[in-house]
Amino acid sequence: MRNKIVTAAALAVAAVLSLSACGPDGGSDNADGSVAEVSAQPGDKAATVLDRPFEKPDLVLTDTTGKPYDLRERTKGKPTLIYFGYTHCPDVCPLTMSNIAVAMKQLPEADRDRLQVVFVTTDPERDTAAELAKWLPAAGDPSFVGLTGDFPTIQAGARQLGIGVEPSTKDKNGKVVSMHGTQVVAFSPKTDRGYVLYGEDTTPEDFAKDLPKLVEGENP
Protein backbone atom coordinates (compact mmCIF):
# COMPACT_ATOMS: atom_id res chain seq x y z
CA MET A 1 0.00 0.00 0.00
CA ARG A 2 1.33 3.44 -0.90
CA ASN A 3 1.87 5.74 2.03
CA LYS A 4 0.65 9.32 1.81
CA ILE A 5 2.07 12.29 3.66
CA VAL A 6 -0.18 15.28 4.26
CA THR A 7 0.46 18.91 5.33
CA ALA A 8 3.41 21.25 5.11
CA ALA A 9 5.22 19.59 7.99
CA ALA A 10 5.42 16.37 6.04
CA LEU A 11 6.71 18.19 2.98
CA ALA A 12 9.42 19.71 5.12
CA VAL A 13 10.42 16.25 6.28
CA ALA A 14 10.70 15.32 2.62
CA ALA A 15 13.16 18.23 2.27
CA VAL A 16 11.07 19.91 -0.37
CA LEU A 17 9.45 22.91 1.29
CA SER A 18 12.77 23.94 2.81
CA LEU A 19 13.94 27.11 4.48
CA SER A 20 16.80 29.13 3.09
CA ALA A 21 18.66 32.39 3.35
CA CYS A 22 16.14 33.76 0.86
CA GLY A 23 13.32 33.22 3.31
CA PRO A 24 10.87 30.72 4.77
CA ASP A 25 8.17 28.86 2.98
CA GLY A 26 4.58 29.65 3.79
CA GLY A 27 2.99 26.20 3.80
CA SER A 28 1.44 23.75 1.39
CA ASP A 29 -2.17 24.81 1.21
CA ASN A 30 -3.84 24.77 -2.19
CA ALA A 31 -5.73 27.80 -3.39
CA ASP A 32 -9.01 26.30 -2.16
CA GLY A 33 -7.63 25.92 1.36
CA SER A 34 -7.00 22.19 1.08
CA VAL A 35 -3.59 20.71 1.73
CA ALA A 36 -1.42 19.17 -0.93
CA GLU A 37 -1.00 15.45 -0.53
CA VAL A 38 2.34 13.89 -1.32
CA SER A 39 3.35 10.34 -1.97
CA ALA A 40 6.34 9.21 0.03
CA GLN A 41 9.39 9.15 -2.21
CA PRO A 42 12.59 7.12 -1.96
CA GLY A 43 15.38 8.99 -0.23
CA ASP A 44 17.44 9.16 -3.41
CA LYS A 45 14.79 11.12 -5.33
CA ALA A 46 14.92 14.88 -5.50
CA ALA A 47 11.31 15.18 -6.65
CA THR A 48 8.24 15.02 -4.48
CA VAL A 49 5.10 14.01 -6.39
CA LEU A 50 1.76 15.42 -5.29
CA ASP A 51 -1.33 13.25 -5.22
CA ARG A 52 -3.42 16.42 -5.34
CA PRO A 53 -1.75 18.69 -7.91
CA PHE A 54 -1.70 22.47 -7.88
CA GLU A 55 -3.70 24.50 -10.36
CA LYS A 56 -1.53 26.81 -12.43
CA PRO A 57 -1.78 30.34 -10.98
CA ASP A 58 -4.08 32.72 -12.80
CA LEU A 59 -1.42 35.38 -13.25
CA VAL A 60 -1.08 38.20 -15.75
CA LEU A 61 2.22 39.99 -15.19
CA THR A 62 4.81 41.90 -17.23
CA ASP A 63 7.58 40.09 -19.11
CA THR A 64 11.11 41.28 -19.88
CA THR A 65 9.92 43.10 -23.01
CA GLY A 66 7.45 45.15 -20.98
CA LYS A 67 4.42 43.35 -22.42
CA PRO A 68 1.61 41.59 -20.52
CA TYR A 69 2.20 37.88 -19.99
CA ASP A 70 -0.77 35.63 -19.23
CA LEU A 71 0.85 32.67 -17.46
CA ARG A 72 -1.95 30.19 -18.06
CA GLU A 73 -2.46 31.13 -21.69
CA ARG A 74 1.21 31.39 -22.68
CA THR A 75 2.24 28.10 -21.06
CA LYS A 76 -0.89 26.11 -21.89
CA GLY A 77 -0.02 22.59 -23.04
CA LYS A 78 3.69 23.11 -22.40
CA PRO A 79 5.95 21.53 -19.76
CA THR A 80 6.59 24.38 -17.35
CA LEU A 81 8.82 25.02 -14.35
CA ILE A 82 7.87 27.95 -12.12
CA TYR A 83 10.11 29.56 -9.50
CA PHE A 84 9.59 32.63 -7.30
CA GLY A 85 12.76 34.54 -6.42
CA TYR A 86 14.65 37.80 -6.88
CA THR A 87 17.70 38.99 -8.78
CA HIS A 88 19.55 40.38 -5.74
CA CYS A 89 19.41 37.01 -4.00
CA PRO A 90 22.98 36.11 -2.97
CA ASP A 91 22.76 32.35 -3.38
CA VAL A 92 19.69 30.14 -3.80
CA CYS A 93 17.93 31.96 -6.65
CA PRO A 94 20.86 32.22 -9.09
CA LEU A 95 21.99 28.70 -8.17
CA THR A 96 18.53 27.29 -8.90
CA MET A 97 18.35 29.02 -12.28
CA SER A 98 21.88 27.87 -13.12
CA ASN A 99 21.13 24.27 -12.14
CA ILE A 100 18.06 24.17 -14.39
CA ALA A 101 19.98 25.76 -17.26
CA VAL A 102 22.80 23.23 -16.98
CA ALA A 103 20.32 20.36 -16.98
CA MET A 104 18.42 21.76 -19.97
CA LYS A 105 21.55 21.66 -22.11
CA GLN A 106 21.38 17.86 -21.94
CA LEU A 107 17.93 17.77 -23.54
CA PRO A 108 17.45 17.38 -27.30
CA GLU A 109 16.88 20.75 -28.95
CA ALA A 110 13.21 20.02 -29.61
CA ASP A 111 12.61 19.32 -25.93
CA ARG A 112 14.52 22.43 -24.89
CA ASP A 113 12.24 24.46 -27.13
CA ARG A 114 9.16 22.95 -25.51
CA LEU A 115 10.23 23.46 -21.91
CA GLN A 116 9.13 26.74 -20.34
CA VAL A 117 11.04 28.05 -17.31
CA VAL A 118 9.29 30.97 -15.63
CA PHE A 119 10.99 33.13 -12.99
CA VAL A 120 8.58 35.38 -11.06
CA THR A 121 10.22 38.10 -9.01
CA THR A 122 9.39 38.47 -5.33
CA ASP A 123 11.02 41.92 -5.29
CA PRO A 124 9.18 43.84 -8.03
CA GLU A 125 10.24 47.28 -6.80
CA ARG A 126 13.84 46.55 -7.82
CA ASP A 127 13.27 43.79 -10.37
CA THR A 128 11.94 45.76 -13.31
CA ALA A 129 11.45 44.17 -16.72
CA ALA A 130 14.82 45.59 -17.80
CA GLU A 131 16.59 44.21 -14.70
CA LEU A 132 15.14 40.73 -15.28
CA ALA A 133 16.12 40.88 -18.95
CA LYS A 134 19.71 41.57 -17.93
CA TRP A 135 19.91 39.07 -15.05
CA LEU A 136 18.14 35.95 -16.31
CA PRO A 137 20.39 35.13 -19.30
CA ALA A 138 23.45 35.39 -17.05
CA ALA A 139 21.98 33.48 -14.11
CA GLY A 140 20.16 30.89 -16.18
CA ASP A 141 19.35 30.85 -19.89
CA PRO A 142 18.14 33.43 -22.47
CA SER A 143 15.02 31.32 -23.02
CA PHE A 144 13.85 31.76 -19.42
CA VAL A 145 10.78 33.95 -18.95
CA GLY A 146 11.07 36.69 -16.34
CA LEU A 147 7.94 38.25 -14.86
CA THR A 148 7.35 41.29 -12.67
CA GLY A 149 4.30 43.25 -11.57
CA ASP A 150 2.61 44.49 -8.42
CA PHE A 151 3.51 42.68 -5.23
CA PRO A 152 -0.01 41.69 -4.05
CA THR A 153 -0.67 39.94 -7.37
CA ILE A 154 2.66 38.08 -7.21
CA GLN A 155 2.09 37.10 -3.57
CA ALA A 156 -1.39 35.78 -4.34
CA GLY A 157 -0.04 33.74 -7.26
CA ALA A 158 2.66 32.21 -5.09
CA ARG A 159 0.15 31.30 -2.42
CA GLN A 160 -1.85 29.34 -4.99
CA LEU A 161 1.19 27.05 -5.08
CA GLY A 162 1.67 26.97 -1.32
CA ILE A 163 4.71 29.23 -1.57
CA GLY A 164 5.14 31.92 1.04
CA VAL A 165 6.29 35.32 -0.21
CA GLU A 166 6.72 38.30 2.11
CA PRO A 167 7.22 41.99 1.28
CA SER A 168 10.87 43.01 1.02
CA THR A 169 12.40 44.39 4.21
CA LYS A 170 15.74 45.86 5.29
CA ASP A 171 18.04 44.04 7.70
CA LYS A 172 20.05 45.73 10.46
CA ASN A 173 22.69 46.69 7.90
CA GLY A 174 20.16 48.34 5.60
CA LYS A 175 20.31 45.53 3.06
CA VAL A 176 17.03 44.73 1.30
CA VAL A 177 15.97 41.11 1.80
CA SER A 178 13.13 39.29 0.05
CA MET A 179 11.67 36.39 2.04
CA HIS A 180 10.22 33.59 -0.07
CA GLY A 181 9.85 29.85 -0.42
CA THR A 182 12.40 28.15 -2.65
CA GLN A 183 10.42 25.42 -4.42
CA VAL A 184 10.43 24.79 -8.15
CA VAL A 185 7.00 23.57 -9.25
CA ALA A 186 6.78 21.45 -12.41
CA PHE A 187 3.57 21.53 -14.48
CA SER A 188 2.51 18.77 -16.84
CA PRO A 189 1.86 19.61 -20.52
CA LYS A 190 -0.97 17.07 -20.45
CA THR A 191 -3.07 18.65 -17.71
CA ASP A 192 -1.43 22.04 -16.99
CA ARG A 193 -1.33 21.07 -13.33
CA GLY A 194 1.63 21.03 -10.97
CA TYR A 195 2.39 17.50 -9.85
CA VAL A 196 6.06 17.76 -8.90
CA LEU A 197 8.04 19.86 -6.41
CA TYR A 198 11.79 20.39 -6.11
CA GLY A 199 13.63 21.90 -3.16
CA GLU A 200 16.67 24.14 -3.06
CA ASP A 201 19.05 21.18 -2.70
CA THR A 202 18.15 19.80 -6.13
CA THR A 203 21.30 19.40 -8.22
CA PRO A 204 21.82 19.81 -11.97
CA GLU A 205 22.09 16.02 -12.15
CA ASP A 206 18.73 15.65 -10.42
CA PHE A 207 17.07 18.01 -12.89
CA ALA A 208 18.81 16.39 -15.85
CA LYS A 209 17.53 12.98 -14.79
CA ASP A 210 13.92 14.16 -14.44
CA LEU A 211 13.51 16.72 -17.23
CA PRO A 212 13.01 14.17 -20.05
CA LYS A 213 10.04 12.74 -18.16
CA LEU A 214 8.64 16.12 -17.18
CA VAL A 215 8.74 17.28 -20.80
CA GLU A 216 6.58 14.31 -21.73
CA GLY A 217 4.15 14.92 -18.90
CA GLU A 218 5.34 11.97 -16.84
CA ASN A 219 6.14 12.00 -13.12
CA PRO A 220 9.75 11.17 -12.20
C-alpha positions in Angstrom: 0.0 0.0 0.0 1.3 3.4 -0.9 1.9 5.7 2.0 0.6 9.3 1.8 2.1 12.3 3.7 -0.2 15.3 4.3 0.5 18.9 5.3 3.4 21.3 5.1 5.2 19.6 8.0 5.4 16.4 6.0 6.7 18.2 3.0 9.4 19.7 5.1 10.4 16.3 6.3 10.7 15.3 2.6 13.2 18.2 2.3 11.1 19.9 -0.4 9.5 22.9 1.3 12.8 23.9 2.8 13.9 27.1 4.5 16.8 29.1 3.1 18.7 32.4 3.3 16.1 33.8 0.9 13.3 33.2 3.3 10.9 30.7 4.8 8.2 28.9 3.0 4.6 29.7 3.8 3.0 26.2 3.8 1.4 23.7 1.4 -2.2 24.8 1.2 -3.8 24.8 -2.2 -5.7 27.8 -3.4 -9.0 26.3 -2.2 -7.6 25.9 1.4 -7.0 22.2 1.1 -3.6 20.7 1.7 -1.4 19.2 -0.9 -1.0 15.5 -0.5 2.3 13.9 -1.3 3.3 10.3 -2.0 6.3 9.2 0.0 9.4 9.2 -2.2 12.6 7.1 -2.0 15.4 9.0 -0.2 17.4 9.2 -3.4 14.8 11.1 -5.3 14.9 14.9 -5.5 11.3 15.2 -6.7 8.2 15.0 -4.5 5.1 14.0 -6.4 1.8 15.4 -5.3 -1.3 13.2 -5.2 -3.4 16.4 -5.3 -1.8 18.7 -7.9 -1.7 22.5 -7.9 -3.7 24.5 -10.4 -1.5 26.8 -12.4 -1.8 30.3 -11.0 -4.1 32.7 -12.8 -1.4 35.4 -13.2 -1.1 38.2 -15.8 2.2 40.0 -15.2 4.8 41.9 -17.2 7.6 40.1 -19.1 11.1 41.3 -19.9 9.9 43.1 -23.0 7.5 45.1 -21.0 4.4 43.4 -22.4 1.6 41.6 -20.5 2.2 37.9 -20.0 -0.8 35.6 -19.2 0.9 32.7 -17.5 -1.9 30.2 -18.1 -2.5 31.1 -21.7 1.2 31.4 -22.7 2.2 28.1 -21.1 -0.9 26.1 -21.9 0.0 22.6 -23.0 3.7 23.1 -22.4 5.9 21.5 -19.8 6.6 24.4 -17.3 8.8 25.0 -14.3 7.9 28.0 -12.1 10.1 29.6 -9.5 9.6 32.6 -7.3 12.8 34.5 -6.4 14.7 37.8 -6.9 17.7 39.0 -8.8 19.5 40.4 -5.7 19.4 37.0 -4.0 23.0 36.1 -3.0 22.8 32.3 -3.4 19.7 30.1 -3.8 17.9 32.0 -6.7 20.9 32.2 -9.1 22.0 28.7 -8.2 18.5 27.3 -8.9 18.4 29.0 -12.3 21.9 27.9 -13.1 21.1 24.3 -12.1 18.1 24.2 -14.4 20.0 25.8 -17.3 22.8 23.2 -17.0 20.3 20.4 -17.0 18.4 21.8 -20.0 21.5 21.7 -22.1 21.4 17.9 -21.9 17.9 17.8 -23.5 17.4 17.4 -27.3 16.9 20.7 -28.9 13.2 20.0 -29.6 12.6 19.3 -25.9 14.5 22.4 -24.9 12.2 24.5 -27.1 9.2 22.9 -25.5 10.2 23.5 -21.9 9.1 26.7 -20.3 11.0 28.1 -17.3 9.3 31.0 -15.6 11.0 33.1 -13.0 8.6 35.4 -11.1 10.2 38.1 -9.0 9.4 38.5 -5.3 11.0 41.9 -5.3 9.2 43.8 -8.0 10.2 47.3 -6.8 13.8 46.6 -7.8 13.3 43.8 -10.4 11.9 45.8 -13.3 11.4 44.2 -16.7 14.8 45.6 -17.8 16.6 44.2 -14.7 15.1 40.7 -15.3 16.1 40.9 -19.0 19.7 41.6 -17.9 19.9 39.1 -15.0 18.1 36.0 -16.3 20.4 35.1 -19.3 23.5 35.4 -17.0 22.0 33.5 -14.1 20.2 30.9 -16.2 19.3 30.9 -19.9 18.1 33.4 -22.5 15.0 31.3 -23.0 13.8 31.8 -19.4 10.8 33.9 -19.0 11.1 36.7 -16.3 7.9 38.2 -14.9 7.4 41.3 -12.7 4.3 43.2 -11.6 2.6 44.5 -8.4 3.5 42.7 -5.2 0.0 41.7 -4.1 -0.7 39.9 -7.4 2.7 38.1 -7.2 2.1 37.1 -3.6 -1.4 35.8 -4.3 0.0 33.7 -7.3 2.7 32.2 -5.1 0.1 31.3 -2.4 -1.8 29.3 -5.0 1.2 27.1 -5.1 1.7 27.0 -1.3 4.7 29.2 -1.6 5.1 31.9 1.0 6.3 35.3 -0.2 6.7 38.3 2.1 7.2 42.0 1.3 10.9 43.0 1.0 12.4 44.4 4.2 15.7 45.9 5.3 18.0 44.0 7.7 20.0 45.7 10.5 22.7 46.7 7.9 20.2 48.3 5.6 20.3 45.5 3.1 17.0 44.7 1.3 16.0 41.1 1.8 13.1 39.3 0.1 11.7 36.4 2.0 10.2 33.6 -0.1 9.9 29.8 -0.4 12.4 28.1 -2.7 10.4 25.4 -4.4 10.4 24.8 -8.1 7.0 23.6 -9.3 6.8 21.4 -12.4 3.6 21.5 -14.5 2.5 18.8 -16.8 1.9 19.6 -20.5 -1.0 17.1 -20.5 -3.1 18.6 -17.7 -1.4 22.0 -17.0 -1.3 21.1 -13.3 1.6 21.0 -11.0 2.4 17.5 -9.8 6.1 17.8 -8.9 8.0 19.9 -6.4 11.8 20.4 -6.1 13.6 21.9 -3.2 16.7 24.1 -3.1 19.0 21.2 -2.7 18.1 19.8 -6.1 21.3 19.4 -8.2 21.8 19.8 -12.0 22.1 16.0 -12.2 18.7 15.7 -10.4 17.1 18.0 -12.9 18.8 16.4 -15.9 17.5 13.0 -14.8 13.9 14.2 -14.4 13.5 16.7 -17.2 13.0 14.2 -20.1 10.0 12.7 -18.2 8.6 16.1 -17.2 8.7 17.3 -20.8 6.6 14.3 -21.7 4.1 14.9 -18.9 5.3 12.0 -16.8 6.1 12.0 -13.1 9.8 11.2 -12.2 
